[in-house]
Amino acid sequence: MRVGPSQEEIRRSNLGALLRSVHLHGAMSRADLTTSLGLNRSTIGALTADLAGAGLVSEGVPREQRGRAGRPSLVVRPESEKVYVYAFAVEVDRIVAARVGLGGVLLDRFEAARPRGEHDAATVVAPIADFVRKMQLASPAGARLIGSGAAVSAMVRRDDGYVRLGPQLGWADQPLGEALGVLVGDGRPVAVRNNADLAALAEHTRGAAAGCDNLVYLYGDAGIGGGIIAAGRPVTGHGGYGGEVGHMVVNPNGKPCSCGSHGCWETEIGEHALLAAAGRNATAGREGILAVVDAASRGDNTAQAAMRQVGDWLGFGVANLVNIFNPEMVIFGGTLREVYLASAAQVRSRLNRNGLPACREHVRLRTPQLGQDAALIGAAELAFEPLFADPLFA
Amino acid sequence: MRVGPSQEEIRRSNLGALLRSVHLHGAMSRADLTTSLGLNRSTIGALTADLAGAGLVSEGVPREQRGRAGRPSLVVRPESEKVYVYAFAVEVDRIVAARVGLGGVLLDRFEAARPRGEHDAATVVAPIADFVRKMQLASPAGARLIGSGAAVSAMVRRDDGYVRLGPQLGWADQPLGEALGVLVGDGRPVAVRNNADLAALAEHTRGAAAGCDNLVYLYGDAGIGGGIIAAGRPVTGHGGYGGEVGHMVVNPNGKPCSCGSHGCWETEIGEHALLAAAGRNATAGREGILAVVDAASRGDNTAQAAMRQVGDWLGFGVANLVNIFNPEMVIFGGTLREVYLASAAQVRSRLNRNGLPACREHVRLRTPQLGQDAALIGAAELAFEPLFADPLFA
């Protein structure tokens, strides 16, 4: 049973709200903070002093006012160089590690190709260990690591970042959260989430879906992942495994799926399906998808027919999700971005046929704003969350 | 941007938590309240005094201690006779109105058959008006109406209770919330929700899913509705139209659906589908379903084959929802209760084939605890919500 918070909890909550504001919006004047947080000026002053004392923000003259005459109004700025997190992304074909400063500033970024056909998380932990050493060397003296977050194309147990299954990675039962925890040296497992869940979080926090509280994010590569936000909060289910929209069966007479079932949505709209329908090498990946899209745009009949077919199935599943979630927005990420752009008419037409008018009438179909690094950005946001929950003691 | 609450908000939140406790659990001692709310005895005493002063609770000797020797320990009890809401349910074949006291006590209940084939909300508003007059007469002097809530088998706009579409009712564009608001006389629209959403809320609040924060509730009659709870909160989407799982297309080559699409889940598992598969009158409704279940249990081959077929499709859609929501529980309500009980083996078998192991491993398949009135109970809970948000000023 939830009860009301104490005075100390109120202060903590206000500190978190102020810090989150400058994290999301960048430098803000006290006047802007007063308006946006609904607190009075003296409270904002006291909170700012506390956060500055903890080395989380600083006050200064805004860049555009430097050198001008008159008394400048000060702004509160996140200490992006001094307060940072590590963010990791393990994707089918690459491994990325980044150091991200408060305010969402990318301080360092390292990327390596992921060797295909490796079935052990150790093969990604080794290069990440190397990246972490480089990032540690790059961190200025006195800078403070808040935490770490990781995105992975797999089903992840929320509590400890244990990867249950990542068919596209060829992984099963890999203790990724624990292994990364050892690397970054804080003894606890690193927070790990499914990459589509984190891309959804990132687009919701600072991307195409900012201010949009009901969102379905779809990520496509060889598989199809989903990240759902409902009433402003991620829908990840009991253990953290929710959002597996790629394994919604849409075609009972369909092809076998890597999961053991038949006719899963990803057998109709995953990269393999489009490449096969276009008569191409089904494992050509992103380059192959771009080649089909390009051929279709130049009038190639086979490529156009393949795009129409996959676009229709894409709209088919989107309609199901729109009927279930009544979202304000659906975002197409990964190679689904290209597939959607090249088949938007089919997608919309199928959505109009299968989607209930009340559920679909306000839905916007969009491409991501954050590009290929959305899941990485989401991993950084995840790592910052404890700081906003308790800024002085996180 | 959410900021911390004031002292007054804390008090309000604590008052709401205490009142909700006795609403859900019935009479509780101050000691039990102290433990369950995590507040000290003097705070509990002060909150109880405030709530008693407002006529919401009373303190007294528990029934089992009356007449015993020794000093009794007092309990805090909801004023069920004096504080009440109106709850309404508009279903395919009946209309129910009830007066429900704080603590979830059913004080009055009226039911009428709904005339089939009527396409205007006025035909249900008239008998409800009669029920409301009777309930007004039955309310003791000085008793206080907190508010009203209504459940309807339809897609409802959250903001004003406007029914967009209720194919099973034959309704479109009916201002039910407004019409009920005029009846109960408070000038504002009555809060109206989809019946499956409210049945899910009721089972989550005080039924089979109490304590279970990730729930999929399925309600079947001629159509199939869904009520989703994720991380403890209802998933109803942008306008309130979410949860339309009956219009998830599961069979692209399937039968036409009342919604205009083809192969929606409800064309495979709705009452019509089972009755048609069993070679019976497709409009026989609940009685017809019970007859098929009975025939199957007595060895009728046609009925058994129909049950197996529908059970397989039931498991098919459940597997999709389990992959999307990773719920702890799926509840089968309405006539789906009988269908599930008679075909549990098929449902589980299909779930095991199509559901991802991580998503399905902890899921419990259950029947409702609250019976036919679950949506009505949910409507009462909805009507009480403003009281718990601000007990002294609701």
Interface residues (C-beta under 8 A of the other chain):
Chain A: M1 R2 V3 G4 P5 S6 Q7 E9 I10 R11 R12 S13 N14 A17 R20 S21 S36 L37 G38 L39 M155 R157 R164 L165 D213 N214 G226 I228 A230 A231 R233 V235 T236 G237 H238 G239 G240 Y241 G242 G243 E244 V245 H247 M248 V249 V250 N251 P252 N253 C259 G260 S261 F316 A319 N320 L321 N323 I324 F325 N326 P327 E328 R353 N354 L356 P357 A358 C359 H362 V363
Chain B: M1 R2 V3 G4 P5 S6 Q7 E9 I10 R11 R12 S13 N14 A17 R20 S21 S36 L37 G38 L39 M155 R157 R164 L165 D213 N214 G226 I228 A230 A231 R233 P234 V235 T236 G237 H238 G239 G240 Y241 G242 G243 E244 V245 H247 M248 V249 V250 N251 P252 N253 C259 G260 S261 F316 A319 N320 L321 N323 I324 F325 N326 P327 E328 R353 N354 L356 P357 A358 C359 H362 V363
